[in-house]
Amino acid sequence: MHIIVCVKQVPDTANVRINPETNTLIREGVESIMNPFDEYALEEALKLKDEHGARVTVITMGPPQAGVILREAMARGADDAVLLTDRAIAGADTLATSYILSLAIRKLNTKPDLVLFGKQAIDGDTAQVGPGVSEFLKYPLVTYVKSLTVKDGVFTAETMMDEGVDVLEGKLPVVMTVVKEASTPRFASLGGWINAKETEIPAWGAKEIEADIAQCGLDGSPTKVVKIFAPPVKTGGKKMDGLQTPGDAVNEIVRLLKEKGGR
Ligand SMILES: Cc1cc2nc3c(=O)[nH]c(=O)nc-3n(C[C@H](O)[C@H](O)[C@H](O)COP(=O)(O)OP(=O)(O)OC[C@H]3O[C@@H](n4cnc5c(N)ncnc54)[C@H](O)[C@@H]3O)c2cc1C
């Protein structure tokens, strides 16, 4: 069984800084981490490795320094990794990102059994890349997975729904997005770090994955982030003290609304 996990490097901060010219994130000088949701996807892959001896490959698309999260994933137990980095693929939107990841996945293995993603990235927050890659790979998609088992090429997955869970069963290959309720990510071992430090991680660009440049990066992205800004913090709001009953509260709210509405 070959499992490929897509992990994204994200800023380790709530207050991201945006480049006012390109409307893309300023990553320089900002602490970066593995996207927290991807840690759960990686853990699901490592559990299947423990149980079935699966091969686990981690890939990331990002600036050269994104290689750090690949070493972290290998220190936790992943077998190999690939860094997708190239100026031509930078600033990509979710479609261009999905395109690049799907080409790299195909180059790694024409038919991987399982491709795992985190539920979403904490910076772009679109949750679109997993579904995008499943479309490019023409693989079925199962999202919001909170538990996963595999037996004889058949998966059983519990998926989070608003009202409880759905239990889905199906044949591999499949693309899945994983939620944080799935597991507790393991820590990297010292031995794991030593191995990871010594491992050569290949860096692929648009050429190595035979990407059509017209579908890559900022220019190849149909979505243009026109403006990113921190929404104004809402202030004010009226605290309604001393009202005896809910009915009193309703009457007071109606009175205020009428006053505001001038009627
Ligand atoms: C503030 C902000 C707003 C943005 N808004 C949009 C927007 O509205 N539309 C748009 O198209 N793009 C947008 N982008 C760009 C978007 O971040 C990138 O396209 C990005 O590569 C993927 O989208 P995402 O961050 O939403 O990831 P998501 O789709 O939320 O990520 C889901 C999963 O996909 C995998 N993944 C995502 N990116 C990578 C990667 N680079 N390498 C490996 N695995 C990955 C991870 O497993 C991750 O958990 C925005 C970026 C920022 C910072």
The ligand as a Tripos MOL2 file, in Angstrom:
@<TRIPOS>MOLECULE
LIG
   53    58     1     0     0
SMALL
NO_CHARGES

@<TRIPOS>ATOM
      1 C1         -5.4290   34.6900    3.4420 C.3       1 LIG1
      2 C2         -5.4410   33.8910    2.1620 C.ar      1 LIG1
      3 C3         -6.6040   33.8080    1.4370 C.ar      1 LIG1
      4 C4         -6.6260   33.0380    0.2620 C.ar      1 LIG1
      5 N1         -7.7890   32.9620   -0.4010 N.ar      1 LIG1
      6 C5         -7.8300   32.1720   -1.4870 C.ar      1 LIG1
      7 C6         -9.0470   32.0030   -2.1920 C.ar      1 LIG1
      8 O1        -10.0720   32.5730   -1.8210 O.2       1 LIG1
      9 N2         -9.0630   31.2090   -3.2820 N.ar      1 LIG1
     10 C7         -7.9380   30.5870   -3.7010 C.ar      1 LIG1
     11 O2         -8.0170   29.8920   -4.6860 O.2       1 LIG1
     12 N3         -6.7540   30.7010   -3.0680 N.ar      1 LIG1
     13 C8         -6.6900   31.4880   -1.9690 C.ar      1 LIG1
     14 N4         -5.5230   31.6370   -1.3230 N.ar      1 LIG1
     15 C9         -4.3740   30.9500   -1.8250 C.3       1 LIG1
     16 C10        -4.3420   29.5890   -1.1880 C.3       1 LIG1
     17 O3         -3.8330   29.7140    0.0630 O.3       1 LIG1
     18 C11        -3.4410   28.7080   -1.9450 C.3       1 LIG1
     19 O4         -3.9930   28.4070   -3.0920 O.3       1 LIG1
     20 C12        -3.0450   27.4430   -1.2220 C.3       1 LIG1
     21 O5         -1.9910   26.8170   -1.7850 O.3       1 LIG1
     22 C13        -4.1350   26.4160   -1.0140 C.3       1 LIG1
     23 O6         -5.3050   26.8380   -0.4960 O.3       1 LIG1
     24 P1         -5.6320   26.7930    1.0680 P.3       1 LIG1
     25 O7         -4.5530   27.4390    1.8040 O.co2     1 LIG1
     26 O8         -6.9890   27.3210    1.2150 O.co2     1 LIG1
     27 O9         -5.5770   25.2370    1.3880 O.3       1 LIG1
     28 P2         -6.7700   24.2450    1.7510 P.3       1 LIG1
     29 O10        -7.5210   23.8800    0.5300 O.co2     1 LIG1
     30 O11        -7.5620   24.7460    2.9240 O.co2     1 LIG1
     31 O12        -5.8420   23.0010    2.2180 O.3       1 LIG1
     32 C14        -6.4060   21.7360    2.3700 C.3       1 LIG1
     33 C15        -5.2860   20.7380    2.4280 C.3       1 LIG1
     34 O13        -4.5920   20.7090    1.1710 O.3       1 LIG1
     35 C16        -3.2020   20.4680    1.3890 C.3       1 LIG1
     36 N5         -2.4430   21.6140    0.8680 N.ar      1 LIG1
     37 C17        -2.8520   22.9000    0.6810 C.ar      1 LIG1
     38 N6         -1.8470   23.6620    0.1750 N.ar      1 LIG1
     39 C18        -0.7830   22.8150    0.0390 C.ar      1 LIG1
     40 C19         0.5650   22.9730   -0.4160 C.ar      1 LIG1
     41 N7          0.9880   24.1620   -0.8300 N.pl3     1 LIG1
     42 N8          1.3900   21.8970   -0.3900 N.ar      1 LIG1
     43 C20         0.9400   20.6610    0.0230 C.ar      1 LIG1
     44 N9         -0.3120   20.4400    0.4790 N.ar      1 LIG1
     45 C21        -1.1600   21.4920    0.4850 C.ar      1 LIG1
     46 C22        -3.0300   20.2700    2.9000 C.3       1 LIG1
     47 O14        -3.1990   18.9150    3.2170 O.3       1 LIG1
     48 C23        -4.2110   21.0530    3.4560 C.3       1 LIG1
     49 O15        -4.6370   20.6290    4.7230 O.3       1 LIG1
     50 C24        -5.4650   32.3760   -0.1550 C.ar      1 LIG1
     51 C25        -4.3030   32.4590    0.5890 C.ar      1 LIG1
     52 C26        -4.2990   33.2060    1.7340 C.ar      1 LIG1
     53 C27        -3.0820   33.2230    2.5470 C.3       1 LIG1
@<TRIPOS>BOND
     1     1     2 1
     2     2     3 ar
     3     2    52 ar
     4     3     4 ar
     5     4     5 ar
     6     4    50 ar
     7     5     6 ar
     8     6     7 ar
     9     6    13 1
    10     7     8 2
    11     7     9 ar
    12     9    10 ar
    13    10    11 2
    14    10    12 ar
    15    12    13 ar
    16    13    14 ar
    17    14    15 1
    18    14    50 ar
    19    15    16 1
    20    16    17 1
    21    16    18 1
    22    18    19 1
    23    18    20 1
    24    20    21 1
    25    20    22 1
    26    22    23 1
    27    23    24 1
    28    24    25 2
    29    24    26 1
    30    24    27 1
    31    27    28 1
    32    28    29 2
    33    28    30 1
    34    28    31 1
    35    31    32 1
    36    32    33 1
    37    33    34 1
    38    33    48 1
    39    34    35 1
    40    35    36 1
    41    35    46 1
    42    36    37 ar
    43    36    45 ar
    44    37    38 ar
    45    38    39 ar
    46    39    40 ar
    47    39    45 ar
    48    40    41 1
    49    40    42 ar
    50    42    43 ar
    51    43    44 ar
    52    44    45 ar
    53    46    47 1
    54    46    48 1
    55    48    49 1
    56    50    51 ar
    57    51    52 ar
    58    52    53 1
@<TRIPOS>SUBSTRUCTURE
     1 LIG1         1 GROUP 0 **** ****
